[in-house]
Amino acid sequence: MIGFWLIHLLARPGLAIPMIGELLGAVAAGELEATIGDVYPLSEAPRAHEDLIARRTSGKLLLDPST
């Protein structure tokens, strides 16, 4: 899975709607999985942001509000 600028895609609804439908269908079917790089307590959101900016992470970062 890669990231993209959604705003550019939304400017072309004839292209965007079918592509987003296909993407969400693949996610719902379990065909795609996001890589979770790390989970930070919500209290450490500044550190998570610093790690992201410094490129010390890979995958998606999650903030856990329960910790």
N, CA, C and O atoms as a CHARMM CRD file, in Angstrom:
* protein
*
  268
    1    1 MET  N      0.84900  -1.16500   0.00000 PROA 1      0.00000
    2    1 MET  CA     0.00000   0.00000   0.00000 PROA 1      0.00000
    3    1 MET  C      0.89800   1.23100   0.00000 PROA 1      0.00000
    4    1 MET  O      1.91700   1.27100   0.68900 PROA 1      0.00000
    5    2 ILE  N      0.51500   2.21100  -0.76300 PROA 2      0.00000
    6    2 ILE  CA     1.26500   3.45900  -0.79800 PROA 2      0.00000
    7    2 ILE  C      0.32500   4.61000  -0.50200 PROA 2      0.00000
    8    2 ILE  O     -0.89400   4.46900  -0.59400 PROA 2      0.00000
    9    3 GLY  N      0.88400   5.72100  -0.15400 PROA 3      0.00000
   10    3 GLY  CA     0.08200   6.91100   0.08900 PROA 3      0.00000
   11    3 GLY  C     -0.11800   7.69800  -1.19100 PROA 3      0.00000
   12    3 GLY  O      0.61300   7.52000  -2.16500 PROA 3      0.00000
   13    4 PHE  N     -1.09900   8.55600  -1.18000 PROA 4      0.00000
   14    4 PHE  CA    -1.34300   9.43600  -2.31700 PROA 4      0.00000
   15    4 PHE  C     -2.07100  10.66700  -1.80800 PROA 4      0.00000
   16    4 PHE  O     -2.65000  10.66200  -0.72200 PROA 4      0.00000
   17    5 TRP  N     -2.03300  11.73100  -2.61800 PROA 5      0.00000
   18    5 TRP  CA    -2.72000  12.96600  -2.27000 PROA 5      0.00000
   19    5 TRP  C     -4.16600  12.84800  -2.73400 PROA 5      0.00000
   20    5 TRP  O     -4.45000  12.95400  -3.92700 PROA 5      0.00000
   21    6 LEU  N     -5.06300  12.63100  -1.80700 PROA 6      0.00000
   22    6 LEU  CA    -6.47000  12.43500  -2.11200 PROA 6      0.00000
   23    6 LEU  C     -7.07300  13.64100  -2.82400 PROA 6      0.00000
   24    6 LEU  O     -7.93600  13.47600  -3.68700 PROA 6      0.00000
   25    7 ILE  N     -6.63700  14.84100  -2.48100 PROA 7      0.00000
   26    7 ILE  CA    -7.21500  16.03900  -3.07800 PROA 7      0.00000
   27    7 ILE  C     -7.06200  16.04900  -4.59700 PROA 7      0.00000
   28    7 ILE  O     -7.95600  16.51500  -5.30400 PROA 7      0.00000
   29    8 HSD  N     -5.95200  15.54600  -5.10200 PROA 8      0.00000
   30    8 HSD  CA    -5.74100  15.49200  -6.55300 PROA 8      0.00000
   31    8 HSD  C     -6.68200  14.48000  -7.19600 PROA 8      0.00000
   32    8 HSD  O     -7.16700  14.69600  -8.30600 PROA 8      0.00000
   33    9 LEU  N     -6.93300  13.39900  -6.51400 PROA 9      0.00000
   34    9 LEU  CA    -7.82400  12.37700  -7.03900 PROA 9      0.00000
   35    9 LEU  C     -9.27900  12.84800  -7.01600 PROA 9      0.00000
   36    9 LEU  O    -10.04300  12.54200  -7.93200 PROA 9      0.00000
   37   10 LEU  N     -9.66200  13.58200  -5.98800 PROA 10     0.00000
   38   10 LEU  CA   -11.04300  14.05000  -5.87700 PROA 10     0.00000
   39   10 LEU  C    -11.39800  15.06900  -6.95600 PROA 10     0.00000
   40   10 LEU  O    -12.57500  15.27200  -7.25200 PROA 10     0.00000
   41   11 ALA  N    -10.40200  15.70100  -7.53900 PROA 11     0.00000
   42   11 ALA  CA   -10.65900  16.64300  -8.62900 PROA 11     0.00000
   43   11 ALA  C    -11.10800  15.91500  -9.88600 PROA 11     0.00000
   44   11 ALA  O    -11.56600  16.54700 -10.83800 PROA 11     0.00000
   45   12 ARG  N    -10.98300  14.60300  -9.89700 PROA 12     0.00000
   46   12 ARG  CA   -11.38400  13.78400 -11.05400 PROA 12     0.00000
   47   12 ARG  C    -12.35600  12.70300 -10.59200 PROA 12     0.00000
   48   12 ARG  O    -11.97800  11.53400 -10.52000 PROA 12     0.00000
   49   13 PRO  N    -13.61400  13.07000 -10.27300 PROA 13     0.00000
   50   13 PRO  CA   -14.55000  12.10300  -9.69000 PROA 13     0.00000
   51   13 PRO  C    -14.81700  10.89300 -10.57400 PROA 13     0.00000
   52   13 PRO  O    -15.07400   9.80600 -10.05700 PROA 13     0.00000
   53   14 GLY  N    -14.76400  11.05300 -11.88500 PROA 14     0.00000
   54   14 GLY  CA   -14.98600   9.90600 -12.76600 PROA 14     0.00000
   55   14 GLY  C    -13.91400   8.84600 -12.60700 PROA 14     0.00000
   56   14 GLY  O    -14.15100   7.66700 -12.87200 PROA 14     0.00000
   57   15 LEU  N    -12.75600   9.25900 -12.18200 PROA 15     0.00000
   58   15 LEU  CA   -11.64700   8.34000 -11.92700 PROA 15     0.00000
   59   15 LEU  C    -11.60900   7.93000 -10.45700 PROA 15     0.00000
   60   15 LEU  O    -11.33200   6.77700 -10.12800 PROA 15     0.00000
   61   16 ALA  N    -11.89000   8.88800  -9.58500 PROA 16     0.00000
   62   16 ALA  CA   -11.75200   8.66200  -8.15300 PROA 16     0.00000
   63   16 ALA  C    -12.75300   7.65800  -7.59600 PROA 16     0.00000
   64   16 ALA  O    -12.37600   6.76000  -6.84300 PROA 16     0.00000
   65   17 ILE  N    -14.00400   7.80000  -7.95500 PROA 17     0.00000
   66   17 ILE  CA   -15.04300   6.96400  -7.34300 PROA 17     0.00000
   67   17 ILE  C    -14.81100   5.47700  -7.59100 PROA 17     0.00000
   68   17 ILE  O    -14.86600   4.69800  -6.63900 PROA 17     0.00000
   69   18 PRO  N    -14.55300   5.04900  -8.82700 PROA 18     0.00000
   70   18 PRO  CA   -14.29000   3.61600  -9.01700 PROA 18     0.00000
   71   18 PRO  C    -13.01200   3.13900  -8.31800 PROA 18     0.00000
   72   18 PRO  O    -12.96700   2.02500  -7.79600 PROA 18     0.00000
   73   19 MET  N    -11.97700   3.98400  -8.30900 PROA 19     0.00000
   74   19 MET  CA   -10.71700   3.58100  -7.67500 PROA 19     0.00000
   75   19 MET  C    -10.86900   3.46100  -6.16500 PROA 19     0.00000
   76   19 MET  O    -10.36100   2.51400  -5.56400 PROA 19     0.00000
   77   20 ILE  N    -11.56200   4.40800  -5.55000 PROA 20     0.00000
   78   20 ILE  CA   -11.76600   4.35000  -4.10800 PROA 20     0.00000
   79   20 ILE  C    -12.64100   3.15300  -3.75500 PROA 20     0.00000
   80   20 ILE  O    -12.39800   2.47900  -2.75400 PROA 20     0.00000
   81   21 GLY  N    -13.65600   2.88600  -4.57100 PROA 21     0.00000
   82   21 GLY  CA   -14.49600   1.70600  -4.34800 PROA 21     0.00000
   83   21 GLY  C    -13.69400   0.41800  -4.41800 PROA 21     0.00000
   84   21 GLY  O    -13.88400  -0.48500  -3.60300 PROA 21     0.00000
   85   22 GLU  N    -12.79800   0.33500  -5.39000 PROA 22     0.00000
   86   22 GLU  CA   -11.95500  -0.85600  -5.52200 PROA 22     0.00000
   87   22 GLU  C    -11.01900  -0.99300  -4.32200 PROA 22     0.00000
   88   22 GLU  O    -10.83700  -2.08700  -3.78800 PROA 22     0.00000
   89   23 LEU  N    -10.43100   0.12300  -3.90800 PROA 23     0.00000
   90   23 LEU  CA    -9.52500   0.10900  -2.76100 PROA 23     0.00000
   91   23 LEU  C    -10.24300  -0.33600  -1.49300 PROA 23     0.00000
   92   23 LEU  O     -9.75900  -1.21200  -0.77600 PROA 23     0.00000
   93   24 LEU  N    -11.40300   0.27100  -1.21600 PROA 24     0.00000
   94   24 LEU  CA   -12.14100  -0.09000  -0.00800 PROA 24     0.00000
   95   24 LEU  C    -12.66000  -1.52300  -0.07300 PROA 24     0.00000
   96   24 LEU  O    -12.74200  -2.19800   0.95300 PROA 24     0.00000
   97   25 GLY  N    -13.00700  -1.98800  -1.25900 PROA 25     0.00000
   98   25 GLY  CA   -13.42700  -3.38100  -1.41500 PROA 25     0.00000
   99   25 GLY  C    -12.30200  -4.34400  -1.08700 PROA 25     0.00000
  100   25 GLY  O    -12.52100  -5.37300  -0.44800 PROA 25     0.00000
  101   26 ALA  N    -11.08300  -4.00400  -1.53100 PROA 26     0.00000
  102   26 ALA  CA    -9.93000  -4.85900  -1.23800 PROA 26     0.00000
  103   26 ALA  C     -9.63300  -4.87500   0.25900 PROA 26     0.00000
  104   26 ALA  O     -9.28500  -5.91700   0.81400 PROA 26     0.00000
  105   27 VAL  N     -9.77000  -3.72800   0.90900 PROA 27     0.00000
  106   27 VAL  CA    -9.55500  -3.66800   2.36000 PROA 27     0.00000
  107   27 VAL  C    -10.60700  -4.51600   3.07200 PROA 27     0.00000
  108   27 VAL  O    -10.27600  -5.29500   3.96600 PROA 27     0.00000
  109   28 ALA  N    -11.87200  -4.36700   2.68000 PROA 28     0.00000
  110   28 ALA  CA   -12.96000  -5.12300   3.30600 PROA 28     0.00000
  111   28 ALA  C    -12.79000  -6.62800   3.11300 PROA 28     0.00000
  112   28 ALA  O    -13.16700  -7.41300   3.98300 PROA 28     0.00000
  113   29 ALA  N    -12.22300  -7.03100   1.97700 PROA 29     0.00000
  114   29 ALA  CA   -12.03300  -8.44700   1.68600 PROA 29     0.00000
  115   29 ALA  C    -10.77300  -9.01200   2.34800 PROA 29     0.00000
  116   29 ALA  O    -10.48700 -10.20400   2.23600 PROA 29     0.00000
  117   30 GLY  N    -10.02800  -8.15100   3.03600 PROA 30     0.00000
  118   30 GLY  CA    -8.80500  -8.60700   3.68800 PROA 30     0.00000
  119   30 GLY  C     -7.64200  -8.79900   2.73800 PROA 30     0.00000
  120   30 GLY  O     -6.67000  -9.47600   3.07600 PROA 30     0.00000
  121   31 GLU  N     -7.72700  -8.21300   1.55100 PROA 31     0.00000
  122   31 GLU  CA    -6.66700  -8.35800   0.55100 PROA 31     0.00000
  123   31 GLU  C     -5.52500  -7.36400   0.76500 PROA 31     0.00000
  124   31 GLU  O     -4.44000  -7.54000   0.21200 PROA 31     0.00000
  125   32 LEU  N     -5.76100  -6.33500   1.55400 PROA 32     0.00000
  126   32 LEU  CA    -4.73600  -5.33600   1.84900 PROA 32     0.00000
  127   32 LEU  C     -4.58100  -5.22900   3.35300 PROA 32     0.00000
  128   32 LEU  O     -5.54500  -5.37200   4.10600 PROA 32     0.00000
  129   33 GLU  N     -3.37800  -4.97900   3.77000 PROA 33     0.00000
  130   33 GLU  CA    -3.10500  -4.83700   5.19200 PROA 33     0.00000
  131   33 GLU  C     -2.08800  -3.72500   5.38000 PROA 33     0.00000
  132   33 GLU  O     -1.05100  -3.71100   4.71700 PROA 33     0.00000
  133   34 ALA  N     -2.37400  -2.80400   6.26800 PROA 34     0.00000
  134   34 ALA  CA    -1.43100  -1.72700   6.57000 PROA 34     0.00000
  135   34 ALA  C     -0.35400  -2.25600   7.51600 PROA 34     0.00000
  136   34 ALA  O     -0.64100  -3.04900   8.41200 PROA 34     0.00000
  137   35 THR  N      0.85700  -1.82000   7.31300 PROA 35     0.00000
  138   35 THR  CA     1.96300  -2.18100   8.19300 PROA 35     0.00000
  139   35 THR  C      1.98600  -1.21000   9.36900 PROA 35     0.00000
  140   35 THR  O      2.14000  -0.00300   9.18300 PROA 35     0.00000
  141   36 ILE  N      1.83400  -1.74000  10.57500 PROA 36     0.00000
  142   36 ILE  CA     1.88200  -0.92400  11.78000 PROA 36     0.00000
  143   36 ILE  C      3.33200  -0.85800  12.22800 PROA 36     0.00000
  144   36 ILE  O      3.91800  -1.86800  12.61800 PROA 36     0.00000
  145   37 GLY  N      3.90300   0.33100  12.17000 PROA 37     0.00000
  146   37 GLY  CA     5.30300   0.50100  12.54200 PROA 37     0.00000
  147   37 GLY  C      5.50600   0.54300  14.04100 PROA 37     0.00000
  148   37 GLY  O      6.43500  -0.07100  14.56600 PROA 37     0.00000
  149   38 ASP  N      4.63000   1.27300  14.73800 PROA 38     0.00000
  150   38 ASP  CA     4.76800   1.40000  16.17700 PROA 38     0.00000
  151   38 ASP  C      3.47700   1.97700  16.75000 PROA 38     0.00000
  152   38 ASP  O      2.68900   2.60600  16.04400 PROA 38     0.00000
  153   39 VAL  N      3.28200   1.74900  18.03600 PROA 39     0.00000
  154   39 VAL  CA     2.12800   2.28600  18.75500 PROA 39     0.00000
  155   39 VAL  C      2.68200   3.13500  19.89900 PROA 39     0.00000
  156   39 VAL  O      3.48200   2.66700  20.70900 PROA 39     0.00000
  157   40 TYR  N      2.24000   4.39200  19.94600 PROA 40     0.00000
  158   40 TYR  CA     2.67600   5.32100  20.98400 PROA 40     0.00000
  159   40 TYR  C      1.49400   5.63700  21.89300 PROA 40     0.00000
  160   40 TYR  O      0.36400   5.74800  21.41800 PROA 40     0.00000
  161   41 PRO  N      1.73700   5.78300  23.18900 PROA 41     0.00000
  162   41 PRO  CA     0.67200   6.30000  24.05200 PROA 41     0.00000
  163   41 PRO  C      0.32300   7.71100  23.58100 PROA 41     0.00000
  164   41 PRO  O      1.18800   8.43400  23.08700 PROA 41     0.00000
  165   42 LEU  N     -0.92000   8.09400  23.73100 PROA 42     0.00000
  166   42 LEU  CA    -1.33900   9.42500  23.30900 PROA 42     0.00000
  167   42 LEU  C     -0.50400  10.51300  23.97500 PROA 42     0.00000
  168   42 LEU  O     -0.25100  11.56200  23.38300 PROA 42     0.00000
  169   43 SER  N     -0.08400  10.25800  25.19900 PROA 43     0.00000
  170   43 SER  CA     0.74300  11.23500  25.92900 PROA 43     0.00000
  171   43 SER  C      2.10000  11.45100  25.26600 PROA 43     0.00000
  172   43 SER  O      2.77700  12.44100  25.54400 PROA 43     0.00000
  173   44 GLU  N      2.50000  10.52700  24.38700 PROA 44     0.00000
  174   44 GLU  CA     3.78600  10.64700  23.69900 PROA 44     0.00000
  175   44 GLU  C      3.61700  11.04400  22.24000 PROA 44     0.00000
  176   44 GLU  O      4.48300  10.75300  21.41400 PROA 44     0.00000
  177   45 ALA  N      2.51700  11.70300  21.91600 PROA 45     0.00000
  178   45 ALA  CA     2.28300  12.15800  20.54000 PROA 45     0.00000
  179   45 ALA  C      3.41600  13.05300  20.02600 PROA 45     0.00000
  180   45 ALA  O      3.81200  12.91700  18.86800 PROA 45     0.00000
  181   46 PRO  N      3.94800  13.96100  20.85000 PROA 46     0.00000
  182   46 PRO  CA     5.07100  14.77100  20.34200 PROA 46     0.00000
  183   46 PRO  C      6.27800  13.91800  19.93300 PROA 46     0.00000
  184   46 PRO  O      6.92800  14.19800  18.92600 PROA 46     0.00000
  185   47 ARG  N      6.57200  12.87900  20.71900 PROA 47     0.00000
  186   47 ARG  CA     7.70100  11.99200  20.36800 PROA 47     0.00000
  187   47 ARG  C      7.41700  11.23900  19.08500 PROA 47     0.00000
  188   47 ARG  O      8.31000  11.06200  18.25700 PROA 47     0.00000
  189   48 ALA  N      6.17500  10.79100  18.91200 PROA 48     0.00000
  190   48 ALA  CA     5.80100  10.09300  17.67900 PROA 48     0.00000
  191   48 ALA  C      6.00400  11.01000  16.48200 PROA 48     0.00000
  192   48 ALA  O      6.52500  10.59000  15.44900 PROA 48     0.00000
  193   49 HSD  N      5.59100  12.25500  16.62600 PROA 49     0.00000
  194   49 HSD  CA     5.75500  13.21500  15.53600 PROA 49     0.00000
  195   49 HSD  C      7.23700  13.46300  15.25700 PROA 49     0.00000
  196   49 HSD  O      7.64300  13.52200  14.09600 PROA 49     0.00000
  197   50 GLU  N      8.03900  13.60700  16.29300 PROA 50     0.00000
  198   50 GLU  CA     9.48300  13.79100  16.11800 PROA 50     0.00000
  199   50 GLU  C     10.10600  12.59700  15.40300 PROA 50     0.00000
  200   50 GLU  O     10.92100  12.77200  14.49700 PROA 50     0.00000
  201   51 ASP  N      9.72800  11.38500  15.80300 PROA 51     0.00000
  202   51 ASP  CA    10.26200  10.18000  15.15300 PROA 51     0.00000
  203   51 ASP  C      9.86200  10.12700  13.68300 PROA 51     0.00000
  204   51 ASP  O     10.65300   9.73400  12.82600 PROA 51     0.00000
  205   52 LEU  N      8.63600  10.52500  13.40600 PROA 52     0.00000
  206   52 LEU  CA     8.16100  10.54300  12.01700 PROA 52     0.00000
  207   52 LEU  C      8.95800  11.53800  11.18500 PROA 52     0.00000
  208   52 LEU  O      9.41900  11.20600  10.09300 PROA 52     0.00000
  209   53 ILE  N      9.12000  12.74200  11.68900 PROA 53     0.00000
  210   53 ILE  CA     9.87200  13.77800  10.97000 PROA 53     0.00000
  211   53 ILE  C     11.32600  13.35800  10.76300 PROA 53     0.00000
  212   53 ILE  O     11.90600  13.61300   9.70700 PROA 53     0.00000
  213   54 ALA  N     11.90800  12.71800  11.76900 PROA 54     0.00000
  214   54 ALA  CA    13.31300  12.29200  11.69400 PROA 54     0.00000
  215   54 ALA  C     13.49100  11.01000  10.88300 PROA 54     0.00000
  216   54 ALA  O     14.61200  10.52300  10.73300 PROA 54     0.00000
  217   55 ARG  N     12.40700  10.46800  10.36600 PROA 55     0.00000
  218   55 ARG  CA    12.44500   9.24800   9.56000 PROA 55     0.00000
  219   55 ARG  C     13.00000   8.04900  10.33100 PROA 55     0.00000
  220   55 ARG  O     13.72700   7.22000   9.78200 PROA 55     0.00000
  221   56 ARG  N     12.64100   7.97800  11.61200 PROA 56     0.00000
  222   56 ARG  CA    13.05000   6.83600  12.43400 PROA 56     0.00000
  223   56 ARG  C     11.97400   5.76100  12.46700 PROA 56     0.00000
  224   56 ARG  O     12.05200   4.82900  13.26600 PROA 56     0.00000
  225   57 THR  N     10.98700   5.88200  11.61700 PROA 57     0.00000
  226   57 THR  CA     9.86000   4.96200  11.64000 PROA 57     0.00000
  227   57 THR  C      9.66600   4.31000  10.27800 PROA 57     0.00000
  228   57 THR  O     10.19400   4.77600   9.26800 PROA 57     0.00000
  229   58 SER  N      8.91400   3.24400  10.27000 PROA 58     0.00000
  230   58 SER  CA     8.45500   2.63800   9.02300 PROA 58     0.00000
  231   58 SER  C      7.03900   2.14500   9.28300 PROA 58     0.00000
  232   58 SER  O      6.70000   1.79900  10.41500 PROA 58     0.00000
  233   59 GLY  N      6.23500   2.11100   8.27600 PROA 59     0.00000
  234   59 GLY  CA     4.84500   1.72200   8.45700 PROA 59     0.00000
  235   59 GLY  C      4.04000   2.86400   9.05400 PROA 59     0.00000
  236   59 GLY  O      4.50200   4.00200   9.12500 PROA 59     0.00000
  237   60 LYS  N      2.84900   2.54200   9.47400 PROA 60     0.00000
  238   60 LYS  CA     1.95400   3.53600  10.05200 PROA 60     0.00000
  239   60 LYS  C      2.17000   3.62000  11.55800 PROA 60     0.00000
  240   60 LYS  O      2.41100   2.61000  12.21900 PROA 60     0.00000
  241   61 LEU  N      2.08300   4.81800  12.08400 PROA 61     0.00000
  242   61 LEU  CA     2.17800   5.03100  13.52000 PROA 61     0.00000
  243   61 LEU  C      0.78200   5.18700  14.08600 PROA 61     0.00000
  244   61 LEU  O     -0.07300   5.84000  13.48700 PROA 61     0.00000
  245   62 LEU  N      0.55500   4.58600  15.24100 PROA 62     0.00000
  246   62 LEU  CA    -0.73100   4.69200  15.90900 PROA 62     0.00000
  247   62 LEU  C     -0.55200   5.37700  17.24900 PROA 62     0.00000
  248   62 LEU  O      0.45500   5.19000  17.93300 PROA 62     0.00000
  249   63 LEU  N     -1.55100   6.17800  17.61500 PROA 63     0.00000
  250   63 LEU  CA    -1.59100   6.78100  18.94000 PROA 63     0.00000
  251   63 LEU  C     -2.67900   6.06300  19.72600 PROA 63     0.00000
  252   63 LEU  O     -3.82100   5.97700  19.27400 PROA 63     0.00000
  253   64 ASP  N     -2.33300   5.55300  20.88800 PROA 64     0.00000
  254   64 ASP  CA    -3.26500   4.79700  21.71700 PROA 64     0.00000
  255   64 ASP  C     -3.78600   5.69600  22.83900 PROA 64     0.00000
  256   64 ASP  O     -3.04100   6.00400  23.77000 PROA 64     0.00000
  257   65 PRO  N     -5.04100   6.12100  22.77000 PROA 65     0.00000
  258   65 PRO  CA    -5.57600   7.01200  23.79600 PROA 65     0.00000
  259   65 PRO  C     -5.84300   6.31900  25.13100 PROA 65     0.00000
  260   65 PRO  O     -6.11400   6.99400  26.12400 PROA 65     0.00000
  261   66 SER  N     -5.77200   5.00100  25.17700 PROA 66     0.00000
  262   66 SER  CA    -6.06000   4.28100  26.42400 PROA 66     0.00000
  263   66 SER  C     -4.83900   4.17200  27.31700 PROA 66     0.00000
  264   66 SER  O     -4.93300   3.68300  28.44300 PROA 66     0.00000
  265   67 THR  N     -3.68200   4.62700  26.82000 PROA 67     0.00000
  266   67 THR  CA    -2.47200   4.51500  27.64300 PROA 67     0.00000
  267   67 THR  C     -1.89700   5.86700  27.93200 PROA 67     0.00000
  268   67 THR  O     -0.87600   5.97200  28.61100 PROA 67     0.00000
